[in-house]
Amino acid sequence: MSNGAEDELEQALLGVRALIESTVAMHRDRSTRSQQISTVEGGYQSVLQAADDLIRGAARTIDIVDARAPGPGGEEEPARTARAERNLIYATAEGVSVRLLASPNLVDEDFIREQLALERPVAIRVARVPPLQALLVDGSTALVMAESAAGVRASIIRVPEVLHTLGTLYESIWRNAVPAGERIVFGDRDRAAMARQILGALRAGVTDEVAARELTVSVRTYRRHVAEIMALLGAQSRFQAGVRAAELGLLPASGPANAAGGTRV
């Protein structure tokens, strides 16, 4: 996705968050609040229970956005939390279509593998979006985690205007997001770790000889791995492989070149 498109998307998402916050505030003291907006009280377990109830009651569609910011425990904390939430999906009734839109730091390769083995897998795509968590069920009810003056607020929303905006935005992001499927599953954890190191070397412009030495493999083996990764990413060139890897959030924070002061080409 181009920088311009990302900027537009970010502004749209920020607009949705503002709409949700203002709508919650507007309905807070109204009698219609019980019908159109209800705050989920009782902490995280209550939020999980509310999500489980909505998922079990879905008749047609479940659309999920999981693009939270790292908590005090760093990226590992939201990843663990996301996994607990994704396990709720297994309670979905037969015939319900499920889509999951995840931010790159929350791509769970184990979960993707599980889905690939199922008859009715969850459709998963990856996009870089500002922090937002939402569960949209049948286009008629949403569970949204949004920032407010009092902190993060979980609300069940049935306000038609907000639901329409969320649905429209979801479709827009989904069309431009990168499918997360076989192309980003590199095998077991050791192979995945090596693939990320190689992607880091490609990004840094490290020569094949230096990268192979850092990975303690032959140049021939290294080039074979590069070719395999390019095929998995559907890339026609090393540069395109780097672009695809960046879109999927697969690039490590630093590559072999940074670790060893490798030679650039």
C-alpha positions in Angstrom: 0.0 0.0 0.0 1.4 3.4 -0.9 2.2 6.0 1.8 -0.6 8.2 0.5 -3.1 5.4 0.9 -1.7 4.6 4.3 -2.1 8.2 5.4 -5.7 8.3 4.1 -6.5 5.0 5.9 -5.0 6.3 9.1 -7.1 9.4 9.0 -10.2 7.4 8.3 -9.5 5.1 11.2 -8.8 8.0 13.5 -12.1 9.5 12.3 -14.0 6.3 13.2 -12.4 6.2 16.7 -13.5 9.8 17.2 -17.0 9.0 16.0 -17.2 6.0 18.4 -16.0 8.1 21.3 -18.4 11.0 20.6 -21.3 8.5 20.1 -20.6 6.8 23.4 -20.5 10.2 25.2 -23.7 11.3 23.5 -25.6 8.3 24.5 -24.1 7.9 28.0 -27.0 9.6 29.8 -29.8 8.8 27.4 -32.6 6.3 27.9 -31.7 4.8 24.5 -28.2 3.9 25.7 -29.4 0.4 26.9 -30.7 -0.3 23.4 -27.9 1.3 21.2 -24.8 1.5 23.4 -23.8 -0.4 26.5 -20.5 -0.2 28.3 -18.9 -3.6 29.1 -18.0 -3.4 32.8 -16.0 -5.8 34.9 -12.6 -5.8 33.2 -11.0 -8.0 30.5 -12.8 -11.2 31.4 -16.2 -9.5 30.9 -15.0 -8.2 27.5 -14.0 -11.8 26.6 -17.5 -13.1 27.7 -19.2 -10.3 25.7 -17.2 -11.3 22.6 -18.0 -15.0 23.1 -21.7 -14.2 23.4 -21.7 -12.2 20.2 -19.7 -14.8 18.3 -22.0 -17.7 19.4 -25.0 -15.6 18.4 -23.7 -14.7 14.9 -25.9 -15.9 12.0 -24.1 -14.7 8.9 -20.8 -12.8 9.3 -18.1 -12.0 11.9 -15.6 -9.3 11.0 -12.7 -8.7 13.4 -10.1 -5.9 13.5 -7.1 -6.6 15.8 -4.7 -3.7 15.6 -4.0 -3.0 19.2 -0.9 -1.2 20.4 1.7 -3.0 22.5 1.0 -2.9 26.2 3.5 -2.7 29.1 4.8 -6.1 28.3 5.8 -5.1 24.7 4.7 -6.9 21.6 4.5 -10.3 23.3 1.7 -9.2 25.6 -0.8 -8.2 22.9 0.1 -11.3 20.9 -0.8 -13.6 23.8 -4.0 -11.6 24.4 -4.9 -11.8 20.7 -4.4 -15.6 20.8 -6.9 -16.0 23.7 -9.4 -13.9 21.8 -8.9 -15.8 18.5 -9.7 -19.1 20.3 -13.2 -17.8 20.7 -13.7 -18.0 16.9 -13.9 -21.8 17.2 -17.4 -21.3 18.8 -18.7 -19.9 15.5 -21.8 -21.6 14.2 -21.6 -23.5 10.9 -22.2 -21.4 7.9 -21.0 -18.1 9.5 -18.2 -16.3 7.5 -15.3 -15.1 9.6 -12.7 -12.5 8.5 -9.8 -11.4 10.7 -7.9 -8.2 9.9 -4.6 -8.1 11.9 -1.8 -5.7 12.3 1.6 -7.1 11.3 2.9 -7.4 14.9 0.0 -9.7 15.7 0.4 -12.1 12.8 0.2 -15.6 14.4 1.7 -18.2 12.1 0.6 -21.1 14.3 -3.0 -19.8 14.1 -2.7 -19.4 10.3 -1.5 -23.0 10.0 -4.4 -24.2 12.1 -6.8 -22.4 9.8 -5.2 -23.8 6.6 -6.0 -27.3 7.9 -9.7 -26.6 8.4 -12.6 -27.0 6.0 -13.9 -23.6 6.8 -10.9 -21.5 7.6 -11.0 -17.9 8.9 -10.0 -15.5 6.2 -7.0 -13.6 7.5 -5.4 -10.4 6.0 -2.7 -8.1 7.3 -2.6 -4.3 7.2 -0.7 -1.6 8.9 -3.5 0.4 10.7 -3.6 2.6 13.8 -4.6 0.9 17.1 -8.3 -0.3 16.9 -10.1 -3.4 18.2 -13.5 -4.2 16.9 -15.8 -7.2 16.5 -18.6 -6.6 14.0 -21.4 -9.3 13.9 -24.0 -9.6 11.1 -23.5 -5.9 10.4 -25.9 -5.2 13.3 -23.8 -5.2 16.5 -20.2 -4.3 17.3 -18.0 -4.7 20.3 -15.4 -2.0 20.1 -12.4 -1.1 22.3 -11.7 2.6 21.9 -9.8 5.3 23.8 -11.7 7.7 25.9 -10.9 10.4 28.4 -11.2 7.7 31.1 -8.9 5.3 29.3 -9.8 2.3 27.1 -13.5 1.7 27.0 -15.2 -1.5 25.7 -18.7 -0.9 24.3 -21.4 -2.9 22.6 -22.7 -0.6 19.8 -25.9 -0.9 17.8 -26.0 2.6 16.5 -26.8 2.3 12.7 -24.5 5.3 11.8 -21.5 3.9 13.6 -22.1 0.3 12.3 -22.4 1.6 8.7 -19.1 3.6 9.1 -17.3 0.6 10.6 -18.6 -1.8 7.9 -17.6 0.6 5.1 -14.2 1.2 6.5 -13.6 -2.6 7.1 -14.4 -3.3 3.5 -12.0 -0.6 2.3 -9.1 -1.9 4.5 -9.9 -5.5 3.6 -9.6 -4.9 -0.2 -6.1 -3.3 0.2 -4.8 -5.7 2.9 -2.3 -8.5 2.2 -3.7 -12.0 2.4 -2.1 -14.0 5.2 -1.9 -17.6 4.1 0.6 -20.2 2.8 2.9 -17.4 1.5 3.9 -16.3 5.0 4.1 -19.7 6.6 7.8 -20.6 6.4 7.6 -24.0 8.2 8.7 -24.7 11.7 10.1 -22.0 14.1 13.7 -22.6 13.1 12.9 -22.2 9.4 10.8 -19.1 10.1 13.6 -17.5 12.1 16.1 -18.2 9.3 13.7 -16.8 6.8 13.4 -13.5 8.8 17.2 -13.3 9.0 17.4 -13.7 5.2 14.8 -11.1 4.7 16.8 -8.8 6.9 19.9 -9.4 4.9 18.0 -8.7 1.6 16.7 -5.4 3.1 20.1 -4.4 4.2 21.7 -5.1 0.9 24.2 -7.6 2.3 26.1 -9.6 -0.2 25.2 -13.3 -0.5 28.7 -14.3 0.7 28.5 -12.2 3.9 24.9 -13.3 4.6 25.7 -16.9 4.1 28.7 -16.7 6.5 26.5 -15.1 9.2 24.0 -17.9 8.8 26.7 -20.5 8.7 25.5 -22.0 5.4 27.1 -22.2 2.0 26.4 -19.5 -0.6 24.6 -22.0 -2.7 22.3 -23.0 0.2 21.7 -19.4 1.0 20.7 -18.6 -2.6 18.4 -21.6 -2.6 16.7 -20.3 0.6 16.3 -16.9 -1.0 14.6 -18.5 -4.1 12.3 -20.4 -1.8 11.3 -17.3 0.2 10.7 -15.4 -3.0 8.4 -18.2 -4.2 6.5 -18.2 -0.9 6.0 -14.4 -1.1 5.0 -14.6 -4.7 7.9 -12.2 -5.5 9.6 -11.9 -8.9 12.7 -10.1 -7.5 14.6 -9.7 -4.3 13.4 -6.1 -4.0 9.8 -7.2 -4.4 10.3 -9.9 -1.8 11.4 -7.1 0.6 8.4 -5.0 -0.2 6.0 -7.9 0.4 7.8 -8.8 3.6 7.5 -5.2 4.8 3.7 -5.3 4.0 3.3 -8.4 6.1 5.5 -7.1 9.0 7.9 -10.0 8.5 11.1 -8.0 8.6 13.2 -8.2 11.8 14.3 -5.2 13.6 17.9 -5.7 12.4 19.6 -8.1 9.9 22.9 -9.8 9.8 24.5 -6.7 8.3 23.7 -4.7 11.4 24.9 -7.4 13.7 28.2 -7.9 12.0 28.8 -4.6 10.1 28.4 -6.5 6.8 29.3 -5.2 3.4 26.6 -3.5 1.4 26.3 -3.8 -2.4 
